[in-house]
Amino acid sequence: MDQKAQDAITSGNTALGIEFGSTRIKAVLIGPDQQPLATGGFEWRSKLENGHWTYDLDAVWSGVQAAYAELAAAVREDHGVELTTVGAMGFSAMMHGYLAFDAAGGLLVPFRTWQNTSTGKAAGELTQLFQHNIPQRWSIAHLYQAILNGEAHVGQVAHFTTLAGYVHWKLTGERVLGVGDASGMFPIDVATGQFDTGMIAQFDELVAGRGYGWKLADLLPAVLPAGTQAGSLTADGALLLDPTGTLQPGIPFAPAEGDAGTGMVATNSVARRTANVSAGTSIFAMVVLEGPLKSLHEEIDLVTTPAGDLVGMAHCNNGTIDLSAWVSLFGEVAAALGATVDTNTLFESLYRSALTGDADGGGMLAYNFLAGEHGVGLEAGRPLFVRSPESTFTLANFMRTHLFASLGALRVGMDVLLKDEGVQLDSMFAHGGLFKTKGVAQGFLAAAMDTPVSVGDLAGEGGAWGMALLASFLRAGGGDLTGWLADEVFAGAEVETMEPVPADVAGFDTFMERFRAGLAIERAAVDNL
């Protein structure tokens, strides 16, 4: 066993990051070299309950306890020591959503996640009021929609937060939030790094006649940038995370962050003119801007990096779920024929087949919309595959079309930034399951954006590693996050970059012409199926 690793663990020369993804809770412990020493995880799923996508809070705690227990067991097995403390820690989670509590700390309504598209009226009214895009996923849209719905719980709200903010509060007693996650609750004034006070006043005036006994500022968490201590693990919090009592209290906490922010950190994409694309259950691109946009665009969320710099976010609710369903169907075909194919081989073989397809996918069209997609004006979705008699219907074109479809709505949003606003990019980094098959989706993304796209092994542990890095940054004393990542984490990192191939760029453009023109078919399916 590595003595240096043992010493780091026993002395607390480590950092721990835990992230609640939409399908997996993951924990990563890193050492002084910023590389993982141990990991743990737990699979979970949201559920549709009374018209809202939600997760039970009991599942939050049973899930995180299981993920932490698996990590602690890995430390014991791989390094021969017990995990009793870490140098710093932090939590991140899928952004947005609505967790509202009364003065006694009781949950008022089940957690409403980012997947919900039931706040269209509220989001539209607030966007016009603020002249700042308020997506349906944002916490303030959920609160205002509850007001418009006349929901009785609104008058009892003492505070509301995100999933990461909730977990942080229960473990530290502090109602605070990292600026990146906070920017998905309510607009941030990047000049101050705090919630925009002018917009808060506008909201208070908007609801003034409804008889609530609160002001919005009293309901929102405090906002902190990366590198600032956001409390410490309490004795009750330690037992909540590790019921065995082995983990000791007193560990400093980094500000809780959203998965978009930790993805930026994990891909070294927090500097201006950099971008990263994350593809999983949802797919989104984060572009760090050099200044404010010229116009209001409802396709673009304006959020921040964990350091507070302005980011244009093109977010799509629908990522790789429909694509994975097709791959699974082909796996069933193989099994029916008596073939045994492991999942990784199945995905890689089918993805690679797309490389031999026609540049535009053979004249076919697909939509991967299981849920609504605000960027293309859909409140609900229906996965569709459409071809004409003239389409070239082959496996290669079928897979290429569905891989293109997973990037279609993202391209709509990125066109706003890159073409309408003229945003300049120096680099784009891609991560997530879509890009695990080398050279396939990476090349298609380069074609879709007509921009070089890089991938690298360092982002393999994803957002949980990004959160661990933010905890390590706290231990280092904070300061310049961009410089610290460049010098202490990514210096000498190996990445592979693919340049856009002109024929693929033209092919994707042709596919996008069909994609935009065919949206009427998707709307008809939503209305009639």
N, C-alpha and C positions, 0 to 999 in steps of 0.2 A: 504494500500500500504506500501511496505517496505521502511522505512525511510533511511536505510543504502544504499539501491539501489538508491533512489532519490538523496541522498547526493553525491554518487559516480558519478552519471550522471551530476548533475549540477556543480560539482567541476572539472570535467574532469578527475576523477580518474578511467579512462576506457581505453580500446584499441579497435580499430575497424579493422577488417579484411574483405576484399572483394575478392572473387575469381571468375574468369571466367572459369567455367568448359565447357566441350564440349556441354552440353545440358542445363546447368543451371548456372546463375549468382547468387551467394549467398553472403549475408552480415551478419556478426556476430559481435555484440557488447558484450564485456566481462567486468566484474567488477574486483575489486582488488583481488578477490579469483580465478580469471582466468576462471570463469564459465560464460556461456552466460546470458546476460540480455535481449537481443532482437535479432531477426533475420529478414531478409527480403530476397526475391528472385525474380527471373524472368527467365522464360523458353525461350530458344532460340535454334536455330539449324543452322548448317553450310549448305551451298548449293554448288552444283557443277556448276561452271561457267567457260566456255571456257576451260574445261579440268582441272581446279584446284578447290579443295575444299577451300571455303573461307567464311568469315563473312563480311558483310558490316560494315564499321566503324560507320555509323549512328546508326546501331543496337547496337554497343558497348556502345554508349552514351545513347541511349534511354533505353537500358537494365539496365545499371548500375544506371541510375537515378530512374528507377522503383524499383529496388532492394533496393536502399537507402531510397526511399520514403516509402516503405513498412516497413523497419526497423524503420524509424523515427516515423511512425504512431503507431508501436507497442510500442515504448518507451512512446509515449503520452498516449496510452490507458492503458498500463500495469503499468506505473510508475507515470503518472500524471504530467510529465514535458516535456518541449521542448528540443530536442537535438540540442544544439547550438555549442558544441565543444566536442572533445575527447582528451584523454591524448596523444595518438599517433595512427597512422593508417598505413596501408600498403595494397598493392594490389598484388595478385598472379593470375596466369592464366596457362592454358595448355602450356606446354613448346614447344620450338623449333619454326619452321615456319620462315616466312620471311615478314617483314614489312620494306620497303625501302622508304626513303624520300629524296627529293632534298634540296638544300640549303635554300629554302623558307619554308620548312616544308611540302611541298605537297607530298602526297602519289603517288609513281611512277607507281606501279602496284597493283592490288587488293591483299589483305592479303592472303598469301599462308600458309595454316595451316599444322600441323603435320600429317594430314591424307593423304597428297599427297605422292605418291610413283613414282614421275616422275624425280627423281634426281639420278637414279642409276649410270649413267656414271660418274657424278661428284663425288658422294660418293665413288665409287670404286677407282678413280684416287687419290683422296685426302687421302684415307686410305693407299694406297701404298706409297704415297709421305711422309706422316707423320709417317708411321708405327704405327698408332694410329687409332682405328676404328672411322670412320666418318659415322654415319647413314644417311639415306636419309632424315630424318626429320630435321636434324640440319640446322641452319641458313646459315652456311658457304657452305653447300652442295647446298642450294637453290641459293646462290649468284653465285657460280662457275658454276652451271648448266645454269643459265641465261647467263653467259659469253660464255659457250660452244654453247648455242643456238644462240648466236649473237644478243641477245635482246638489242634494242637501249637504254633502260632506264639505263643500267649499268653505262655508262659514266656520268650520272647525279646524281648518288647516293652520297649523303652527309653523311648519316648515316643510319644504319639499326639496327633493334632490334626485340624483342619478343613482344607478345601482352601485357604482364605485364609491360615491359619496356616502351611501347608506352603510356599506360594509366598513368604510373608514370610521364613520361615526360610532358604530357599535364596538369597534375595537379600541378606539382612542378616546371616545367621549367628545371629540371635536367635530363641529359642523362646518367643515371647510372642504374646499375642492380645488384641484389644480386648474389653472386658467384654461387649458385646452379643453378639458371636460366641461368646465363652466360655460365655455363659449357655445356649447350645444344645448344649454339651458335657456340662455338669454344673451342678447348681444353684448359684446365686450368693447369698451373704448380702448383701443390699442395704445392711446397716448398715456392712459393711467394704469392699464392692466386690470381694470375693475369693470364690473357691470356698468353699462352706460346709464348714467344718472338721469339724463334728459329723457331717455326712453322709459325709464322707470316712472318718472313723473307723468309721462303721457299715459302709461298704463293705469296708474292710480286714478287719473282724471277720468279715463274711460269707464272704470268700474265704480266710480265714487258714489253713484246713486243707488247702489245695490245693497247697501247696509252691512257690508262686511266690516268686522272690527280690526282689520289688519291693513298694513301697507306692504307693498310688494317687497321692499328692501328687507323687511323683517322676516320674510319667508325664505329668502335666498341664502345659500351658504356663503361664507367668506371665501374670497378668491386669493390663491397663492401661486406664484411662479415656481418653476422647477428650481431645485437647490435650496428651498426654504423648508425648515422643519415644520411639520404639520401636526405635531403631537407625538405621543409615545404610547406604546402598547400598555394598556392597563392590566391589572390582575384579572379582572373579569374577561377582558378581551383575550388574554392569553389562554384562558380555559375554554373560551368560545372557539378559538382556532385549534387548540390542541387539548382536548379533554383529558389526556393522560397526565397533564400537569408538568410535563418535561420542559416545555418552552417557558422561559422566564419573562416576566414583564419588564418594562423600561426601555424597550427597543425603539429608537427614533423612527418616525414615519415620514416618508416623502409625501407630498400632496397627491391625492388620488387622481388618476388620469383616465381619459377615455381611450378606447382601442385605436382610434385614429392617431392620437398623439404618440402612443407607444409604438405604433407602426412606423411613424416618422423617425423616432429615435432608433428603432431596430434596423432601419435602412439608411441611417445617416442622411436623412432628408429634412433637416430642420433649418438649413441655410436658405437664404433667398435664391430664387431661380432654380430650386431643386424640387423634385416631385417624387411621389411614390404611389404605386397602385397596389391595392390589397384586394385579392379575389378569394372569396369564400362563400358563405351563405349569402352575403351581400357583396357588392363590388364597388369600390370607391377610389377616387384619385385625390390626393392632397397636393396642392401646388402652393409653395411658399411665395407670396407676392412681394413685389418691390414697393408697392403703394396701393392705395384704394382703387377699386374698379371705377370706370367712368360712368357706368349705368347700373341700375337695378336689374338683376337677372334672377328670376325665380328658379332657374335650373341650378344655381350656384349657392351653396351655403358659405357664409363667411365666418370662419372659426379662427382659432389661433394654434400655434405650436405650443408645447408645454412651457416655452420661454416667453410666450405672449406675442409673437410675430404673426401678422395677418396671413391667413391661408384661404385660398379658394378651394372649396371641396365640392367635387362632382360625385354625388352619392346615388347609388342605385340599390333599391331594395332586393333586386333579384340577381343572384350571382350564379353559382355553379350547381344548384340543386337539380334543375331540370336536366342539365348536361349529365350529371351523375346518374340520374334515373335512366337515361338512355343507355349509358354504359352498363348499368346493372341489368337492363333488359337483354342486352347482347350476352351478358354473362349467363342469364337464364337459358338463352338459346344454346350456348356452348354446353351447359350442363345437360340439357335435354338430348343433346347429341352424344352424351357420354364423355365429354372432354372435361378435364380438370384444369382450370386456369386460375392462378392466384390473382387477387384484386389488382396488385401493382402491375402485373404483366398485362392484364386486361386493359387497364387505363392507358398504359404506355403504347400498346399495340394499336388501339383505336385512335389515340391522339396522333400517333405517327402516321397513320394512314392518311390523315388530313393533308399532310405535306405533299402528297401526290395528286391532290385534287385540282380542279380548275381554279384559276386565281380568284374568281368571284363566287366560288362554291357551286358552279354549274347551273346558275339561274334559279336556285332555290331560296327559300325564305323560312326563317324560324323566329319565334319569340319565346323567351325563357321566363315569361311573366307568370309566376304562381301567385304573386301578390301585386298590389297596385304599384305603379311606377310614376311618381309625380313628374319627373323630368319630361315625360312624353304625354302627360295629361290623362293618366289612367288611375282611377280610384280602386280598381280591382284588376286581376289578371287572369288570363287563360293561356297556358302553354300551347303553342301552335306550331305545326310544320306544314308548309304550303309549297307546292310545286306546280308547274304548268306542264302540259304535254311535251313541250320543247325542252324542259329541264334535263340535264344529264344526271340521272338518278343512279349514283354509285355510292359505295360505302365511303370512299375518300371525300366525295362532295358532301355527303350527308354529315360526316363528322366535321368537315371544314365549316359548313353552314352553321352547325350548332356551336362550334367554338367562336365563330364570328358573332353569333347571336348573344353570347355571354358578354360581349364587349359593345354591343350596339347602343344600348342606352347610355353607357359611359361615354361613347364617342359623341353623342348628342350634347352632353354637358361640357365635354372638353372642347368642342367646337366653339362654344361661347367664350371660353377663356383664350384659346390659342388663335382663333380667327376673328371673332367679334371684338375682343378686348386687346388682342395683340400681345398677350403675355409671353414673355421669353423664358425658355427653359435651357439650362445647361446640362441637366441630367435627369433621368427618370429611372427609378428602381422599382422592380416588380417582385412581389412576394405573395405567398399563399399557395394552396393546393393546386390551383390551375396551372402554376408554372413549374411543377415538380418534374414533368416530362421535359427533358432538356431540349431547348430549341424549337418548341412547337408554339405554345401560347405566347411565349416571349417574342417570337418573330411576328406573330399575328398582331400583338399589341404595338410593336414597332411600326407595323404597316398601318394600323388603325389611327395612330397618333402622328405618323410620319416623323418620328423622333427616335433616336437611339434608346434602347431599353437595356438595363443591366440587371442581372441577378447574381446572388452570391450566397455562400453557405452561412454567412454570419447571421442572416435573418431567419435561419431555420427554426429557431426556438420562438420566433414571432414576438407578439406583444408582451408576453410574460417576461421574456428576456429584456425587452425595451423598458418595462417597468422596473426590473432589477437594476438596469443601468441608471435609471432616474434615482433609485435609492442609493446607488453607489456614487452618483453625482452629488447627492446630499452629503455623503460621508466625506467627499473631497472638498467640501466647503462652498459648493455652488460656483457662481460666476458666469462665464461665457459657455453656454451649453454647446454651441456649435464648435468652438475651439477645443473643448474638452473631448467631445466625441471624435473629432478628427485626430487629436494627438494621443488620446489614451485608449481608444477602442478600435478605430478603423484604420490606423496607420498600417500600411502594408497589407490591408485586406484584399483578398483575391475576389475579383468580380469578373463576370463574363458579359460582354456587351454585344448586342446585335444591332446592326444598322438596318434601317428600313430598306427593303428590296423594292425598287420602283414598280415591278410587275404586281407585287402583292399590295402595294399602296393603291394602285389603280383598281385592282380587284376588290379591295375592301371598300373603296369609294363607290364602286358599282353596286356592291351588296347594300351599302347604306342608302343608295337611291331607292332600292326595293324596300328596305327597312322603313324608311320614312313614308313612302307611298302606301305601304301595306298596313299602316296603323289603323286605317278604317276597318280592315278585316278583324283586327284584334278587338277594336271597340265593339264591333257587331257580335263577336263571340262573347264578350263580357256581358252585353245586353241580353243575349238570347240563350246562353248556355248556363 
